[in-house]
Amino acid sequence: MLSTHSIFAKTPLFLAPMDDITDVAFRTICKELGADVTISEFVASDALIRDVEKTKRKLKSSPIENFFGIQLFGNNKHSLCEAAKIIETYHPDFIDVNWGCPAKKIAGKGSGSGMLQNIPLLIDITKDIVKTVNTPVSVKTRIGYDTADYSIVDLCERLQDIGIQAITLHGRTKKQMFKGNADWTLIGQVKANPRIHIPIIGNGDITSAEKALEMKLKHNVDGIMIGRAAIGNPWIFKACKSLLHHEESFTEPSPTDRIDVCIKHFLLSIEHKGNVSGLLEMRKHYKAYLKGLAHIKSERIKLLTLNNVNEVLEMLNRIKSYYA
Ligand SMILES: Cc1cc2nc3c(=O)[nH]c(=O)nc-3n(C[C@H](O)[C@H](O)[C@H](O)COP(=O)(O)O)c2cc1C
């Protein structure tokens, strides 16, 4: 049972699954800096049962990920159940079903938050996934498709009743995409429902340790999930731990700390994806790691043009030398 797992003894910090961002390299960095739970990028059930190599690579984790979930998306019961069976052979701690992605290419086909328009089917498919595997199954979703179209409190009860062991709620509707502010009020209502006994993880717009503490105190969630704010700032997990759990005091990373972690992330990316993909993938992260560092705009732009591992390392070390 996830609810009785020791990970929930203290409000755990989840790194949000983010397609094309939360690969093994980035998850390892976040884990080292305090994330308690990591989740794979979402994995397409259809591609997994077709044995697509690129999809299968997403199932791999690092030994440091000692509480790890694999996230699955799709719109077809048979393929989701078959894919869940494949995922189970990788022994994740839990399988997370994505009923929250609002992207047109996903939701438009009835996967992700597209399924929020057909709650009976969502329940039917989720129930069968739970029955198919022995691994705990969780759900990540949004507070609604559009405003007030159904009760998220009822939906969460129904998910719990069919055996879902934890629910992550992003405080936006499908229609909102990523606009506006995340509203945690409904997340708090789900948590306050006396019938709910599974962990409820709150997600959306946690940008600092102070915000994490505020949402924890206001809405009493069992876990906090952080996504975008961890990009270029994986230290946010340490900062949260310091404030929420009074673990070791937190000091902001210096510019050289930032560049050292960026270099480590780069090397992990190369190790896991090879020189070409590893180098290209890292281009999404430089801007965020180097944010706020003065007088390096030309170097930062140059970094995006380099195609050679040693040249990238030289450039990062050169930037670091400005701050040493
Ligand atoms: C680039 C990107 C990719 C994402 N990919 C996924 C995904 O694969 N699965 C998922 O459940 N959510 C995905 N999300 C949503 C996040 O997990 C999270 O719910 C959302 O970003 C809100 O949290 P935040 O405000 O802390 O970023 C993605 C978000 C972003 C920005």
The ligand as an SDF file (V2000), in Angstrom:
LIG
                    3D

 31 33  0  0  0  0  0  0  0  0999 V2000
    7.5720   20.6200  -20.6300 C   0  0  0  0  0  0  0  0  0  0  0  0
    6.5240   19.9400  -19.8030 C   0  0  0  0  0  0  0  0  0  0  0  0
    6.2780   18.5950  -19.9910 C   0  0  0  0  0  0  0  0  0  0  0  0
    5.3140   17.9490  -19.2280 C   0  0  0  0  0  0  0  0  0  0  0  0
    5.1300   16.6040  -19.3940 N   0  0  0  0  0  0  0  0  0  0  0  0
    4.2820   15.9290  -18.5680 C   0  0  0  0  0  0  0  0  0  0  0  0
    4.1750   14.5190  -18.6110 C   0  0  0  0  0  0  0  0  0  0  0  0
    4.8510   13.8360  -19.3870 O   0  0  0  0  0  0  0  0  0  0  0  0
    3.2850   13.9300  -17.7720 N   0  0  0  0  0  0  0  0  0  0  0  0
    2.5350   14.6590  -16.8690 C   0  0  0  0  0  0  0  0  0  0  0  0
    1.7390   14.0870  -16.1180 O   0  0  0  0  0  0  0  0  0  0  0  0
    2.6230   15.9950  -16.8060 N   0  0  0  0  0  0  0  0  0  0  0  0
    3.4930   16.6390  -17.6090 C   0  0  0  0  0  0  0  0  0  0  0  0
    3.6430   17.9810  -17.4700 N   0  0  0  0  0  0  0  0  0  0  0  0
    2.8840   18.6950  -16.4110 C   0  0  0  0  0  0  0  0  0  0  0  0
    3.7100   18.7270  -15.1020 C   0  0  0  0  0  0  0  0  0  0  0  0
    3.9300   17.4240  -14.6040 O   0  0  0  0  0  0  0  0  0  0  0  0
    3.0090   19.5610  -14.0240 C   0  0  0  0  0  0  0  0  0  0  0  0
    1.7560   18.9880  -13.7650 O   0  0  0  0  0  0  0  0  0  0  0  0
    2.8000   21.0100  -14.4600 C   0  0  0  0  0  0  0  0  0  0  0  0
    3.9700   21.5370  -15.0520 O   0  0  0  0  0  0  0  0  0  0  0  0
    2.3950   21.8850  -13.2570 C   0  0  0  0  0  0  0  0  0  0  0  0
    3.3850   21.8560  -12.2600 O   0  0  0  0  0  0  0  0  0  0  0  0
    4.4520   23.0690  -12.0980 P   0  0  0  0  0  0  0  0  0  0  0  0
    3.6810   24.3460  -11.9740 O   0  0  0  0  0  0  0  0  0  0  0  0
    5.2140   22.7270  -10.8380 O   0  0  0  0  0  0  0  0  0  0  0  0
    5.3220   23.0620  -13.3250 O   0  0  0  0  0  0  0  0  0  0  0  0
    4.5710   18.6580  -18.2510 C   0  0  0  0  0  0  0  0  0  0  0  0
    4.8280   20.0130  -18.0650 C   0  0  0  0  0  0  0  0  0  0  0  0
    5.7940   20.6600  -18.8200 C   0  0  0  0  0  0  0  0  0  0  0  0
    6.0630   22.1300  -18.5720 C   0  0  0  0  0  0  0  0  0  0  0  0
  1  2  1  0
  2  3  1  0
  2 30  2  0
  3  4  2  0
  4  5  1  0
  4 28  1  0
  5  6  2  0
  6  7  1  0
  6 13  1  0
  7  8  2  0
  7  9  1  0
  9 10  1  0
 10 11  2  0
 10 12  1  0
 12 13  2  0
 13 14  1  0
 14 15  1  0
 14 28  1  0
 15 16  1  0
 16 17  1  0
 16 18  1  0
 18 19  1  0
 18 20  1  0
 20 21  1  0
 20 22  1  0
 22 23  1  0
 23 24  1  0
 24 25  2  0
 24 26  1  0
 24 27  1  0
 28 29  2  0
 29 30  1  0
 30 31  1  0
M  END
$$$$
